[in-house]
Amino acid sequence: MPPRTWARGYVEGEDLPVRDRPYESFGQQGVALPTYGDEPEVHRGAERVDLGEPIPAGPKGLQTRDERIVDDVCSHLSDDRYVDASDIEVVVHEGEVILTGTVTDRRQRDRALRIAESVRGVIDVIGRIRVAPPRR
């Protein structure tokens, strides 16, 4: 079998300068490229910064009324596709939400508590939701 001829007249088995050698395999690409010293360390963006607590976005003394919080919590619970809120009662007193009732599994209970915590104006959530035993 005659020797294979490559670009620029390279014949297999002939010794060429490193810069003119064809790449041998995918894993060795770039091996023949010259290096000009260590690569500089690149710092992109700032260092991590602790942002602290979020700043409330309302005027001084703004308080959400309890009735509004009840409406918001109830609407968020009813809109959620993963929580059956038909047996959950919502009571709010001075921004503190109390959820009572039963659900079919733990995931629904935990999700209902997280939904209530996410509503604007809620200061604390007390979960009194029980997981009902499976029906036979």
C-alpha positions as MATLAB code, in Angstrom:
seq = 'MPPRTWARGYVEGEDLPVRDRPYESFGQQGVALPTYGDEPEVHRGAERVDLGEPIPAGPKGLQTRDERIVDDVCSHLSDDRYVDASDIEVVVHEGEVILTGTVTDRRQRDRALRIAESVRGVIDVIGRIRVAPPRR';
ca = [
       0.000    0.000    0.000;
       1.478    3.363   -0.972;
       1.939    5.947    1.805;
      -1.011    8.292    2.373;
      -0.518   11.861    1.154;
      -1.940   14.695    3.269;
      -2.402   18.396    2.603;
       0.717   20.444    1.861;
       2.501   17.413    0.508;
       2.839   15.632    3.858;
       3.629   11.965    3.393;
       2.808    9.551    6.211;
       5.891    8.637    8.192;
       7.760   11.821    7.295;
       8.781   14.068   10.202;
       7.283   17.562   10.022;
       7.545   20.506   12.367;
       4.882   20.402   15.110;
       2.893   23.301   13.655;
       2.437   21.515   10.307;
       1.361   18.098   11.618;
      -2.267   17.118   11.039;
      -4.327   16.420   14.112;
      -4.173   12.744   14.978;
      -7.528   12.385   16.762;
     -10.235   14.466   18.352;
      -8.647   14.108   21.780;
      -5.361   15.591   20.623;
      -6.638   18.661   18.823;
      -4.802   21.759   19.831;
      -1.775   19.870   21.124;
       0.408   21.262   18.355;
      -0.544   24.871   19.068;
       2.186   26.963   20.652;
       1.828   28.071   24.251;
       2.915   31.499   25.360;
       3.023   30.987   29.100;
       0.408   30.509   31.768;
      -3.066   31.746   31.063;
      -4.023   34.758   33.150;
      -6.619   34.300   35.882;
      -9.890   35.815   34.803;
     -12.332   37.161   37.383;
     -15.751   37.618   35.915;
     -18.113   39.788   37.872;
     -17.865   40.647   41.515;
     -17.267   38.312   44.393;
     -20.308   36.879   46.147;
     -22.166   39.504   48.052;
     -24.565   38.873   50.909;
     -27.652   40.837   50.007;
     -29.331   40.331   53.367;
     -33.072   40.458   53.811;
     -35.257   41.744   50.971;
     -36.366   45.333   51.360;
     -40.119   45.828   51.634;
     -41.466   47.563   48.556;
     -44.122   49.694   50.177;
     -44.361   53.010   51.964;
     -43.678   53.329   55.664;
     -46.409   51.825   57.809;
     -47.998   49.820   54.994;
     -49.881   46.841   56.358;
     -51.991   44.486   54.355;
     -55.418   44.033   55.861;
     -56.254   40.593   57.189;
     -59.276   40.278   54.905;
     -57.074   40.888   51.871;
     -54.585   38.259   53.057;
     -57.412   35.723   53.527;
     -58.636   36.394   49.987;
     -55.127   36.125   48.521;
     -54.245   32.912   50.372;
     -57.577   31.318   49.424;
     -57.238   32.293   45.761;
     -53.635   31.036   45.599;
     -54.646   27.731   47.199;
     -57.621   27.300   44.844;
     -55.541   28.144   41.772;
     -52.878   25.572   42.618;
     -53.377   22.335   40.699;
     -51.521   20.166   43.223;
     -53.395   21.073   46.403;
     -56.966   19.999   47.121;
     -57.958   22.960   49.286;
     -61.605   21.952   49.621;
     -61.096   20.990   53.287;
     -58.644   23.744   54.310;
     -59.766   26.705   56.413;
     -57.791   29.968   56.378;
     -57.814   32.333   59.380;
     -55.663   35.472   59.574;
     -54.971   37.667   62.606;
     -52.545   40.604   62.322;
     -50.712   39.009   59.382;
     -50.414   35.596   60.991;
     -52.057   32.873   58.893;
     -53.507   29.743   60.478;
     -54.309   26.869   58.139;
     -56.513   24.083   59.515;
     -58.143   21.074   57.898;
     -57.101   17.873   56.185;
     -55.410   16.882   52.948;
     -54.676   13.498   51.394;
     -50.864   13.500   51.576;
     -47.834   15.254   53.035;
     -46.815   16.945   49.794;
     -50.147   18.775   49.647;
     -49.765   19.905   53.260;
     -46.229   21.217   52.691;
     -47.209   22.902   49.439;
     -50.195   24.621   51.084;
     -47.902   26.021   53.794;
     -45.409   27.299   51.197;
     -48.203   28.910   49.188;
     -49.483   30.719   52.280;
     -45.951   31.917   53.123;
     -45.532   33.367   49.645;
     -48.519   35.717   49.902;
     -47.700   39.386   50.388;
     -48.390   40.691   53.883;
     -48.056   37.318   55.616;
     -45.862   37.536   58.697;
     -46.055   33.920   59.876;
     -47.873   30.704   58.973;
     -49.129   28.205   61.514;
     -49.911   24.857   59.931;
     -52.576   22.785   61.602;
     -53.317   20.735   58.521;
     -53.574   16.996   59.114;
     -52.936   14.242   56.606;
     -56.076   12.143   56.360;
     -55.693    8.373   56.472;
     -56.297    6.715   53.102;
     -59.923    5.789   52.450;
     -60.850    2.179   51.818;
];
